[in-house]
Amino acid sequence: MRTAIIHYHELALKGNNRNYFEQHLVQNIRTALKDIGVRQVQNLHSRIRVELPSEASAEIIRERLVRVCGVANFSLGRTIPLQLEKPDLEALSIAAGEELNAKSFHTFRVTAKRADKRLTLTSMDIEQSVGAAICEKTGKKVSLKHPDLTVYIELLTKDAFCSAEKIEGPGGMPVGVSGRVACLISGGIDSPVAAYRLIKRGCQASFIHFSGRPLVSRASEEKVRDLVRTLTQYQYESRLYIIPFGEIQREIVLNAPAPFRVVLYRRMMVRITEELARREQCWALVTGDSLGQVASQTPQNLCAIEEAAELPILRPLIGMDKREIIDEARDLGTYETSIEPDQDCCKLFVPPHPSTKTRIEDVQRIERLLDINGLVKRGLEQAELTELSFPSSSG
């Protein structure tokens, strides 16, 4: 039987709450594989076994499981029936040998683990017997320290699992165990990475994008939709709000000194996002701020922006430099989309010399000249909602 065996690390440390986290992970695995005819997803309380249809593409299964948050690593292989008293070593050796078909290697090793210690044979017994059979069949040599390939055998209560690969998952926590957060997302590099870091910690992310429309085209909106589609592969369902922000920015420009505009834009975005966050039952806002990267991200300006919020603002990239963020964006698969040119609202009406040490009392004084509640209401009324899901009904 074709099978995937999935391992997790952090969930095993959850004590009395462990079952809650495991159930979420099992459900997310079912969701990730729902369109390929998976037979069964079984929680064995130390690993998760997935029975796979014989016709399913191994490549698609790998692509799906490698994005399931909470998965530490997984293997694709096959299972055979196992008797605790008299394990069939010949059948086990044949199954292990079949996993090596089409594999190119010169040296190998066998690594066995017993999930059920009642098995009469030890892990070393299994390794020696299966290793000898593979040597005889293939003529390849064993290398315990630096093998080209490792055969993994897991001895479960009623089955033995054989695989010739182990693939790293994202780790972290299953999506859904840490509530919902509202992520401000631009078309840039940073904010998708920040959102992913919260998704990986078990949060369901709702996305809010501020577009320069009607003063610019929809280019940034299309980019953001593509970015959210990528992130939806990790959390399966996403809600994206697009706020036409150009006219609100122009209102700020007409009533505020140029050096303070950037901070005022950000404070307005925070207020609108917070109202949407409450609708979405979010417990926090998430931004892609990195300390000192641009004028709005100096310590003083971050404090001035945060003062406009009542909900917590999470900044998972705050201590990262640009190179680290770019590397993570490449791994995530968002980098190539993020560097496509667009017309972002953040580039509208930016003063040549923005304030980098904004005092809260200064922006509060300027905001008395603005109809803050009216501008927030305008942004909310014009918000456009798109719902995305993965896998789609078409597969």
RODO-2510 file (C-alpha; in nm, 4 decimals, decimal comma):
residues 395
     n   res          X          Y          Z
     1     m     0,0000     0,0000     0,0000
     2     r     0,1344     0,3447    -0,0901
     3     t     0,1681     0,5494     0,2256
     4     a     0,3016     0,8751     0,3653
     5     i     0,4338     0,8837     0,7206
     6     i     0,4367     1,2319     0,8715
     7     h     0,6329     1,3386     1,1787
     8     y     0,5913     1,6433     1,4002
     9     h     0,8085     1,7805     1,6794
    10     e     0,6613     2,0752     1,8668
    11     l     0,3121     1,9294     1,8973
    12     a     0,4444     1,6377     2,1001
    13     l     0,5355     1,8829     2,3808
    14     k     0,1812     2,0127     2,4352
    15     g     0,0914     1,7905     2,7315
    16     n    -0,2811     1,7666     2,7968
    17     n    -0,3551     1,9879     2,4936
    18     r    -0,1640     1,7655     2,2522
    19     n    -0,4759     1,6005     2,1101
    20     y    -0,6208     1,9407     2,0144
    21     f    -0,3116     2,0304     1,8106
    22     e    -0,2897     1,6860     1,6510
    23     q    -0,6528     1,7020     1,5407
    24     h    -0,5879     2,0343     1,3671
    25     l    -0,2836     1,8925     1,1910
    26     v    -0,4757     1,5852     1,0734
    27     q    -0,7578     1,8047     0,9414
    28     n    -0,5123     2,0307     0,7585
    29     i    -0,3467     1,7294     0,5956
    30     r    -0,6880     1,6109     0,4793
    31     t    -0,7593     1,9552     0,3364
    32     a    -0,4238     1,9758     0,1577
    33     l    -0,4833     1,6373    -0,0093
    34     k    -0,8609     1,6472    -0,0446
    35     d    -0,8658     1,6526    -0,4253
    36     i    -0,6367     1,3539    -0,4863
    37     g    -0,8517     1,0804    -0,3337
    38     v    -0,6686     1,0124    -0,0068
    39     r    -0,8149     0,7052     0,1587
    40     q    -0,7346     0,7648     0,5235
    41     v    -0,5410     1,0039     0,7489
    42     q    -0,4711     0,8280     1,0784
    43     n    -0,3244     0,9826     1,3921
    44     l    -0,0923     0,7308     1,5600
    45     h    -0,0023     0,9806     1,8379
    46     s     0,3644     0,9857     1,7468
    47     r     0,3305     1,0096     1,3714
    48     i     0,0504     1,0444     1,1164
    49     r    -0,0118     0,7818     0,8488
    50     v    -0,1757     0,8757     0,5187
    51     e    -0,3009     0,6036     0,2853
    52     l    -0,2487     0,7223    -0,0723
    53     p    -0,4256     0,6198    -0,3934
    54     s    -0,1961     0,4302    -0,6276
    55     e    -0,2678     0,6678    -0,9162
    56     a    -0,1842     0,9872    -0,7249
    57     s     0,1203     1,1834    -0,8390
    58     a     0,4045     1,1579    -0,5877
    59     e     0,5251     1,5019    -0,6962
    60     i     0,1894     1,6639    -0,6179
    61     i     0,1767     1,4906    -0,2797
    62     r     0,5247     1,6218    -0,1974
    63     e     0,4301     1,9752    -0,3054
    64     r     0,1224     1,9684    -0,0835
    65     l     0,2765     1,8159     0,2296
    66     v     0,5841     2,0382     0,2216
    67     r     0,3476     2,3332     0,2836
    68     v     0,1512     2,1860     0,5748
    69     c     0,2526     2,3888     0,8796
    70     g     0,3196     2,1658     1,1792
    71     v     0,4881     1,8954     0,9699
    72     a     0,8518     1,8476     1,0721
    73     n     0,9285     1,5917     0,8006
    74     f     0,7577     1,3213     0,5986
    75     s     0,8373     1,0190     0,3845
    76     l     0,6568     0,8602     0,0920
    77     g     0,6818     0,4848     0,0634
    78     r     0,4836     0,1677     0,1164
    79     t     0,3510    -0,0403     0,4028
    80     i     0,3277    -0,4148     0,4464
    81     p     0,1436    -0,6137     0,7181
    82     l     0,3506    -0,6841     1,0280
    83     q     0,3208    -0,9513     1,2960
    84     l     0,4797    -0,8657     1,6287
    85     e     0,5758    -1,2236     1,7100
    86     k     0,7038    -1,3308     1,3658
    87     p     0,7808    -1,0335     1,1439
    88     d     0,8263    -1,1355     0,7800
    89     l     1,1785    -1,0089     0,7121
    90     e     1,1744    -1,1379     0,3570
    91     a     0,8636    -0,9383     0,2673
    92     l     1,0100    -0,6362     0,4438
    93     s     1,3345    -0,6680     0,2469
    94     i     1,1449    -0,6971    -0,0818
    95     a     0,9392    -0,3851    -0,0024
    96     a     1,2531    -0,1928     0,0914
    97     g     1,4255    -0,3064    -0,2273
    98     e     1,1304    -0,1919    -0,4395
    99     e     1,1620     0,1550    -0,2927
   100     l     1,5127     0,1706    -0,4409
   101     n     1,3961     0,1130    -0,7976
   102     a     1,4939     0,4057    -1,0214
   103     k     1,7192     0,5451    -0,7449
   104     s     2,0784     0,6223    -0,8346
   105     f     2,3286     0,5517    -0,5556
   106     h     2,6574     0,3777    -0,4796
   107     t     2,6322     0,3408    -0,1013
   108     f     2,3393     0,3127     0,1377
   109     r     2,2369     0,2490     0,4936
   110     v     1,9199     0,1185     0,6592
   111     t     1,7704     0,3034     0,9558
   112     a     1,4917     0,1271     1,1471
   113     k     1,2721     0,2505     1,4333
   114     r     1,0277     0,0529     1,6445
   115     a     0,7137     0,2454     1,7332
   116     d     0,5923    -0,0624     1,9235
   117     k     0,8594    -0,2031     2,1577
   118     r     0,6725    -0,5347     2,1865
   119     l     0,8254    -0,6363     1,8541
   120     t     1,0517    -0,9355     1,9151
   121     l     1,3307    -0,8103     1,6854
   122     t     1,5338    -0,5017     1,7662
   123     s     1,5928    -0,2112     1,5291
   124     m     1,9485    -0,3340     1,4739
   125     d     1,8217    -0,6815     1,3806
   126     i     1,5969    -0,5288     1,1158
   127     e     1,8736    -0,3036     0,9818
   128     q     2,1186    -0,5900     0,9455
   129     s     1,8719    -0,8265     0,7796
   130     v     1,7274    -0,5744     0,5323
   131     g     2,0711    -0,4267     0,4610
   132     a     2,2116    -0,7684     0,3755
   133     a     1,9204    -0,8393     0,1412
   134     i     1,9698    -0,5069    -0,0394
   135     c     2,3436    -0,5723    -0,0738
   136     e     2,2721    -0,9109    -0,2295
   137     k     2,0101    -0,7732    -0,4686
   138     t     2,1879    -0,4553    -0,5825
   139     g     2,5566    -0,5214    -0,5222
   140     k     2,5814    -0,1824    -0,3512
   141     k     2,7905    -0,1214    -0,0401
   142     v     2,6804    -0,0121     0,3057
   143     s     2,8100     0,3176     0,4442
   144     l     2,6909     0,4031     0,7935
   145     k     2,8504     0,7499     0,8106
   146     h     2,8143     0,9047     0,4639
   147     p     2,5662     0,7055     0,2545
   148     d     2,4381     0,8284    -0,0811
   149     l     2,0927     0,7042     0,0182
   150     t     1,9158     0,6010     0,3379
   151     v     1,6379     0,3446     0,3567
   152     y     1,3965     0,4320     0,6376
   153     i     1,1933     0,1580     0,8051
   154     e     0,9311     0,2310     1,0701
   155     l     0,7864    -0,0655     1,2558
   156     l     0,4346     0,0212     1,3641
   157     t     0,1935    -0,1973     1,5598
   158     k     0,0345    -0,3710     1,2608
   159     d     0,2421    -0,2463     0,9673
   160     a     0,5972    -0,1861     0,8583
   161     f     0,6706     0,1250     0,6518
   162     c     0,9596     0,1497     0,4024
   163     s     1,0856     0,4603     0,2272
   164     a     1,3986     0,5842     0,0547
   165     e     1,3420     0,9552     0,1184
   166     k     1,2794     1,1974     0,4027
   167     i     1,1514     1,5461     0,3158
   168     e     1,1586     1,8447     0,5477
   169     g     0,8295     2,0213     0,6197
   170     p     0,7869     2,3804     0,7381
   171     g     0,7585     2,2849     1,1063
   172     g     0,5758     2,5255     1,3334
   173     m     0,2131     2,4853     1,4382
   174     p    -0,0976     2,3734     1,2487
   175     v    -0,2922     2,6608     1,0969
   176     g    -0,5994     2,7364     1,3052
   177     v    -0,4654     2,6763     1,6556
   178     s    -0,3559     3,0371     1,7196
   179     g    -0,6588     3,2391     1,6150
   180     r    -0,6873     3,4923     1,3345
   181     v    -0,4666     3,7928     1,2560
   182     a    -0,5015     4,0814     1,0099
   183     c    -0,1957     4,1231     0,7878
   184     l    -0,1231     4,4480     0,6067
   185     i     0,0136     4,3317     0,2736
   186     s     0,1761     4,5390     0,0021
   187     g     0,3189     4,4233    -0,3289
   188     g     0,6674     4,4265    -0,1777
   189     i     0,9034     4,1635    -0,0403
   190     d     0,8584     4,2028     0,3356
   191     s     0,4880     4,1789     0,4179
   192     p     0,4239     3,8332     0,2607
   193     v     0,7155     3,6931     0,4632
   194     a     0,5766     3,8506     0,7806
   195     a     0,2345     3,6983     0,7111
   196     y     0,3884     3,3561     0,6499
   197     r     0,5730     3,3674     0,9814
   198     l     0,2412     3,4087     1,1646
   199     i     0,0710     3,1423     0,9514
   200     k     0,3546     2,9077     1,0468
   201     r     0,2807     2,9753     1,4130
   202     g    -0,0760     2,8545     1,3665
   203     c    -0,2550     3,1793     1,2791
   204     q    -0,5198     3,2138     1,0099
   205     a    -0,4327     3,5337     0,8220
   206     s    -0,6763     3,7822     0,6735
   207     f    -0,5102     4,0258     0,4322
   208     i    -0,5594     4,4001     0,3868
   209     h    -0,4037     4,5829     0,0907
   210     f    -0,4093     4,9595     0,0422
   211     s    -0,4154     5,0478    -0,3272
   212     g    -0,3319     5,3885    -0,4746
   213     r    -0,6450     5,3639    -0,6861
   214     p    -0,8055     5,5752    -0,8336
   215     l    -0,4813     5,7712    -0,8749
   216     v    -0,2844     5,4699    -1,0061
   217     s    -0,3620     5,1465    -1,1901
   218     r    -0,4601     4,8115    -1,0415
   219     a    -0,1087     4,6683    -1,0937
   220     s    -0,0330     4,6396    -0,7212
   221     e    -0,3694     4,4738    -0,6620
   222     e    -0,2971     4,1987    -0,9146
   223     k     0,0436     4,1414    -0,7559
   224     v    -0,1105     4,1139    -0,4119
   225     r    -0,3701     3,8644    -0,5331
   226     d    -0,0862     3,6494    -0,6682
   227     l     0,1003     3,6783    -0,3371
   228     v    -0,2094     3,5835    -0,1374
   229     r    -0,2672     3,2850    -0,3681
   230     t     0,0814     3,1630    -0,2779
   231     l     0,0185     3,2117     0,0947
   232     t    -0,3196     3,0392     0,0661
   233     q    -0,1339     2,7172    -0,0192
   234     y    -0,0222     2,7198     0,3463
   235     q    -0,3572     2,8054     0,5083
   236     y    -0,6134     2,6807     0,2490
   237     e    -0,8599     2,9701     0,2821
   238     s    -0,7850     3,3441     0,2667
   239     r    -0,9810     3,6673     0,2713
   240     l    -0,8264     3,9671     0,0964
   241     y    -0,9583     4,3211     0,1428
   242     i    -0,8455     4,5863    -0,1060
   243     i    -0,8876     4,9477     0,0051
   244     p    -0,8708     5,2263    -0,2599
   245     f    -0,6500     5,4669    -0,0649
   246     g    -0,5504     5,7329    -0,3191
   247     e    -0,8208     5,9877    -0,2333
   248     i    -0,7608     5,9436     0,1394
   249     q    -0,3918     6,0132     0,0822
   250     r    -0,4766     6,3249    -0,1161
   251     e    -0,6932     6,4489     0,1721
   252     i    -0,3974     6,4059     0,4076
   253     v    -0,1644     6,5877     0,1655
   254     l    -0,3975     6,8888     0,1513
   255     n    -0,4096     6,9260     0,5306
   256     a    -0,0755     6,8041     0,6691
   257     p     0,2867     6,9261     0,6577
   258     a     0,4908     6,7206     0,4121
   259     p     0,7407     6,5655     0,6611
   260     f     0,4584     6,3974     0,8579
   261     r     0,2654     6,2488     0,5654
   262     v     0,4177     5,9000     0,5752
   263     v     0,3393     5,8515     0,9441
   264     l    -0,0125     5,9887     0,8921
   265     y    -0,0730     5,7479     0,6030
   266     r     0,0375     5,4586     0,8205
   267     r    -0,1769     5,5640     1,1141
   268     m    -0,4786     5,5819     0,8842
   269     m    -0,4012     5,2359     0,7446
   270     v    -0,3762     5,1000     1,0984
   271     r    -0,7159     5,2452     1,1928
   272     i    -0,8911     5,1031     0,8858
   273     t    -0,7186     4,7664     0,9248
   274     e    -0,8188     4,7520     1,2901
   275     e    -1,1853     4,7959     1,2054
   276     l    -1,1644     4,5172     0,9474
   277     a    -0,9734     4,3054     1,2002
   278     r    -1,2602     4,3341     1,4446
   279     r    -1,5048     4,2202     1,1760
   280     e    -1,2778     3,9223     1,1098
   281     q    -1,2423     3,8486     1,4832
   282     c    -0,8661     3,9001     1,4686
   283     w    -0,6661     3,9414     1,7862
   284     a    -0,3708     4,1322     1,6328
   285     l    -0,2419     4,3238     1,3309
   286     v     0,0718     4,2105     1,1435
   287     t     0,3130     4,4295     0,9466
   288     g     0,6363     4,3694     0,7570
   289     d     0,8325     4,6366     0,9456
   290     s     1,2074     4,5870     0,9853
   291     l     1,3741     4,8262     1,2268
   292     g     1,5406     5,1181     1,0493
   293     q     1,4817     4,9878     0,6963
   294     v     1,2850     5,2956     0,5754
   295     a     1,1761     5,6273     0,7248
   296     s     0,8477     5,4912     0,8623
   297     q     1,0368     5,2181     1,0505
   298     t     1,2568     5,4252     1,2797
   299     p     1,1949     5,3651     1,6515
   300     q     1,0153     5,6988     1,6968
   301     n     0,7963     5,6550     1,3888
   302     l     0,7028     5,2983     1,4796
   303     c     0,5887     5,4237     1,8191
   304     a     0,3927     5,7094     1,6610
   305     i     0,2189     5,4686     1,4210
   306     e     0,1415     5,2090     1,6890
   307     e    -0,0236     5,4706     1,9094
   308     a    -0,3139     5,4803     1,6620
   309     a    -0,3970     5,1134     1,7308
   310     e    -0,5795     4,9440     2,0142
   311     l    -0,5086     4,5873     1,9036
   312     p    -0,1490     4,4594     1,9297
   313     i     0,0737     4,5148     1,6256
   314     l     0,3037     4,2181     1,5575
   315     r     0,6262     4,2735     1,3625
   316     p     0,7852     3,9315     1,3009
   317     l     1,0623     4,0782     1,0808
   318     i     1,1643     4,3577     1,3164
   319     g     1,5173     4,2251     1,3789
   320     m     1,5893     4,0894     1,0300
   321     d     1,7997     4,2580     0,7627
   322     k     1,6965     4,2804     0,3980
   323     r     1,9124     3,9921     0,2813
   324     e     1,7585     3,7571     0,5373
   325     i     1,4083     3,8635     0,4324
   326     i     1,4889     3,8172     0,0622
   327     d     1,6252     3,4675     0,1276
   328     e     1,3073     3,3739     0,3127
   329     a     1,0910     3,5215     0,0347
   330     r     1,2750     3,3061    -0,2193
   331     d     1,2147     2,9949    -0,0099
   332     l     0,8497     3,0902     0,0329
   333     g     0,8014     3,1455    -0,3397
   334     t     0,6906     3,5095    -0,3225
   335     y     1,0119     3,6879    -0,4196
   336     e     0,9735     3,6791    -0,7993
   337     t     0,6206     3,8187    -0,7739
   338     s     0,7214     4,0858    -0,5228
   339     i     0,9948     4,2343    -0,7434
   340     e     0,7622     4,2848    -1,0405
   341     p     0,7133     4,6611    -1,1032
   342     d     0,3873     4,8188    -0,9910
   343     q     0,2347     5,1450    -0,8706
   344     d     0,2029     5,1164    -0,4954
   345     c     0,0141     5,3637    -0,2772
   346     c     0,3203     5,3941    -0,0527
   347     k     0,5003     5,5664    -0,3399
   348     l     0,2312     5,8332    -0,3804
   349     f     0,2916     6,1809    -0,2380
   350     v     0,6064     6,0755    -0,0522
   351     p     0,7940     6,3874     0,0649
   352     p     1,1644     6,4251    -0,0199
   353     h     1,2573     6,4576     0,3493
   354     p     1,0134     6,2628     0,5702
   355     s     1,0295     6,2994     0,9455
   356     t     1,2283     6,0190     1,1082
   357     k     1,1732     6,1245     1,4713
   358     t     0,8033     6,1980     1,4790
   359     r     0,6534     6,2897     1,8149
   360     i     0,3111     6,1514     1,8965
   361     e     0,1856     6,4912     2,0118
   362     d     0,2762     6,6425     1,6726
   363     v     0,0744     6,3926     1,4690
   364     q    -0,2159     6,4164     1,7128
   365     r    -0,2185     6,7950     1,6668
   366     i    -0,2172     6,7590     1,2862
   367     e    -0,4911     6,4947     1,2916
   368     r    -0,7271     6,7440     1,4569
   369     l    -0,7353     6,9126     1,1166
   370     l    -0,8556     6,5911     0,9523
   371     d    -1,1906     6,4159     0,9614
   372     i    -1,0374     6,0942     1,0919
   373     n    -1,3652     5,9112     1,1486
   374     g    -1,4939     6,0172     0,8070
   375     l    -1,1781     5,8966     0,6308
   376     v    -1,1880     5,5624     0,8130
   377     k    -1,5540     5,5230     0,7198
   378     r    -1,4761     5,6028     0,3552
   379     g    -1,2017     5,3399     0,3469
   380     l    -1,4312     5,0761     0,4993
   381     e    -1,7183     5,1536     0,2626
   382     q    -1,4924     5,1182    -0,0418
   383     a    -1,3262     4,7968     0,0751
   384     e    -1,3444     4,5150    -0,1810
   385     l    -1,3376     4,1555    -0,0545
   386     t    -1,1921     3,8590    -0,2439
   387     e    -1,2053     3,5053    -0,1041
   388     l    -0,9467     3,2488    -0,2130
   389     s    -0,9121     2,8774    -0,1429
   390     f    -0,6622     2,5957    -0,2029
   391     p    -0,6818     2,3352    -0,3400
   392     s    -0,9424     2,4738    -0,5808
   393     s    -1,2394     2,2640    -0,6815
   394     s    -1,0697     2,2017    -1,0158
   395     g    -0,7599     2,0600    -0,8392
***
